[in-house]
């Protein structure tokens, strides 16, 4: 721990739940103010772009709003931001934003405000490039020695360097022997590109060599002969590092110092432009980021280096000059000049803490407490040493760093559902038995029901003893859930200090969501389940405290359940055949009853000792009924997007009217309002109405998604009964049709399900091995978004059921056994 702390000049917390990394921070005069003062540009993986002009925290009274110039929400994640001359025939600086599948260049301009609220800044798109390959990082510079503007180079996740000269795509080259992407930087002194390959060596490629190399727009086998003219791409020089590199920097401060700095996981390297090692520093900590900056001593370079112990270290070459404590682990460092202070250190953490600080002597006032001076009792110390050594020997013999399946567990967890249930909830009991240190018990979050239990902390119950915790569960909504299962987690430490977590799953009773009712005679939807055993009495199957009322049918051939939504599900048993019919006016509400019926059949015949009990579904699959739930959910998602667009338009209109009214009120010569106040009230009413409608639509969307999940669970169960699928195949099918637990603004069920189903149709359910190989050779894909309609999705689901009915196997192992033919290895031309 350092005696000194980095002195806070200005700081801010950016959002909640956002993630940041090394390329998400840059500084520069992005708005071309001409003052020479820098602005701080920050992008996040959640797609949020922010631009700040920091002031001293002590002198500024406006807080974050006073220094934040711009905030824009993009649909895609922001990987990297850079400021440079990216527009031809223009000496102005522009902002380049790299997304996973897009490169956008923007101009940032400010308009002077008429009132005290300050200037207004705008972000205008100049040009953009849609990438055919997923991007990893980028660099820029005067490629080829061209002066006056900067070109861009993007490295894709599969090892392709894509070169862009302003608004045009130049060419693309694959790096030889590529496996995983590494840091990429451009050296303007030698017109070369530096990167660290998967072989853990630093490689240097000349721009001229890349330009005249083989026109490899698709990956080729290096052992095959060249198909086109040109030279094979080879590095100009390489240096074995023996470790992965976190970052590479090529500073250019003076003509007397030309160095290349590489930050490894355990070492810091300083190289000359020809690849010779100038100096090397072995680090005794885990570094997180670094930044070379100018030094006052000629021939040396200063370094800012952050590590995972919240330290900011200042090196001059390899000599430590200063150490300061930061409040977080930095992932990016920059040095900026602001109007009130120059040479400010700008640091960013992974969770969005932005700090502008400077070095100072702000000491920590922690003082070590005095230790009572007393003579040591050597006999007591020797006895304590022998005791500790004995404990260490026993622990080393019985260490359980890895879990042992054959050994007796230190603690066991069992969850039991109380048979008697009150009107709003159901009681559950959790039994903890075993030995261990302090334990923590808590329920896993559920979307469908709530538990009246927060985290419970208790000491070890001791060997052979147990601890009982009781809690209640009740529904989280006014509609039937899609699942009645939950998890209880217990975290504890074993006697040897190894942390462990135990989980126990429980199932809530069906009576929590429905009551016994009279059977319905006429219904819309019907499902028939066949068995190989004689029909049983339904009253005996569903007997117990949860359904104590007697059915109107004394023979036990019919039973009905009424859910909270009012829907009635009827179960009918055939008197002459071995069939059971489940019918209802609500397709999604049949899921819980069908699932409960199948499970109780298995338990009933298992108690009777019947091992060859089988159940099946003869079809046809109720796809049209299922597609009704799909269309209903999709229409609500479209409505949510429309409400969001309308709210944005009305909010922009509301702020514009506010500005005009404020200008009128500030004017020394009063002018008529021209009904602006009436327009403001009307716009405000529209905003409130749209917000209430959007909130109501969101509640309906959540309910529709629960209904869609229930319908999907029912479809998966019927498919497994129809084709007698194994548990593994059923799990694959369920993961394909239910890729999300709930909708998010960035990703919805329709596009996720369509992508998963399409992958199965192209892989294990494809018609030929050649199609499987072709699908495995394809990399990347379009960015998932809200589709125009559900026609494509419904077609793919229908095709999925048809392929399974014709004997298609749902397996993930077949993908690893398919060899990709040579004729399908080169499929797409990236960058086009």
Secondary structure as GFF3:
##gff-version 3
##sequence-region A 1 832
A	DSSP	beta_strand	4	13	.	.	.	ID=ss1
A	DSSP	three_ten_helix	22	24	.	.	.	ID=ss2
A	DSSP	beta_strand	25	28	.	.	.	ID=ss3
A	DSSP	beta_strand	39	43	.	.	.	ID=ss4
A	DSSP	beta_strand	48	52	.	.	.	ID=ss5
A	DSSP	alpha_helix	64	67	.	.	.	ID=ss6
A	DSSP	beta_strand	68	73	.	.	.	ID=ss7
A	DSSP	beta_strand	78	84	.	.	.	ID=ss8
A	DSSP	beta_strand	94	99	.	.	.	ID=ss9
A	DSSP	beta_strand	102	111	.	.	.	ID=ss10
A	DSSP	beta_strand	120	130	.	.	.	ID=ss11
A	DSSP	beta_strand	135	141	.	.	.	ID=ss12
A	DSSP	three_ten_helix	143	145	.	.	.	ID=ss13
A	DSSP	beta_strand	151	156	.	.	.	ID=ss14
A	DSSP	beta_strand	160	165	.	.	.	ID=ss15
A	DSSP	beta_strand	168	174	.	.	.	ID=ss16
A	DSSP	beta_strand	184	187	.	.	.	ID=ss17
A	DSSP	beta_strand	192	196	.	.	.	ID=ss18
A	DSSP	beta_strand	201	206	.	.	.	ID=ss19
A	DSSP	alpha_helix	207	212	.	.	.	ID=ss20
A	DSSP	beta_strand	237	240	.	.	.	ID=ss21
A	DSSP	beta_strand	245	249	.	.	.	ID=ss22
A	DSSP	beta_strand	260	264	.	.	.	ID=ss23
A	DSSP	beta_strand	267	271	.	.	.	ID=ss24
A	DSSP	beta_strand	277	282	.	.	.	ID=ss25
A	DSSP	beta_strand	287	293	.	.	.	ID=ss26
A	DSSP	beta_strand	302	307	.	.	.	ID=ss27
A	DSSP	beta_strand	311	316	.	.	.	ID=ss28
A	DSSP	beta_strand	319	325	.	.	.	ID=ss29
A	DSSP	beta_strand	330	336	.	.	.	ID=ss30
A	DSSP	beta_strand	344	349	.	.	.	ID=ss31
A	DSSP	beta_strand	353	363	.	.	.	ID=ss32
A	DSSP	alpha_helix	378	397	.	.	.	ID=ss33
A	DSSP	beta_strand	411	417	.	.	.	ID=ss34
A	DSSP	beta_strand	426	434	.	.	.	ID=ss35
A	DSSP	beta_strand	439	443	.	.	.	ID=ss36
A	DSSP	beta_strand	449	451	.	.	.	ID=ss37
A	DSSP	beta_strand	456	458	.	.	.	ID=ss38
A	DSSP	beta_strand	466	475	.	.	.	ID=ss39
A	DSSP	beta_strand	485	493	.	.	.	ID=ss40
A	DSSP	beta_strand	499	507	.	.	.	ID=ss41
A	DSSP	three_ten_helix	510	512	.	.	.	ID=ss42
A	DSSP	beta_strand	514	517	.	.	.	ID=ss43
A	DSSP	beta_strand	525	531	.	.	.	ID=ss44
A	DSSP	alpha_helix	538	541	.	.	.	ID=ss45
A	DSSP	beta_strand	558	563	.	.	.	ID=ss46
A	DSSP	beta_strand	568	573	.	.	.	ID=ss47
A	DSSP	beta_strand	579	584	.	.	.	ID=ss48
A	DSSP	alpha_helix	590	607	.	.	.	ID=ss49
A	DSSP	beta_strand	615	616	.	.	.	ID=ss50
A	DSSP	alpha_helix	623	666	.	.	.	ID=ss51
A	DSSP	alpha_helix	676	723	.	.	.	ID=ss52
A	DSSP	alpha_helix	727	737	.	.	.	ID=ss53
A	DSSP	alpha_helix	749	762	.	.	.	ID=ss54
A	DSSP	alpha_helix	769	777	.	.	.	ID=ss55
A	DSSP	alpha_helix	791	805	.	.	.	ID=ss56
A	DSSP	alpha_helix	814	817	.	.	.	ID=ss57
A	DSSP	three_ten_helix	822	824	.	.	.	ID=ss58
###
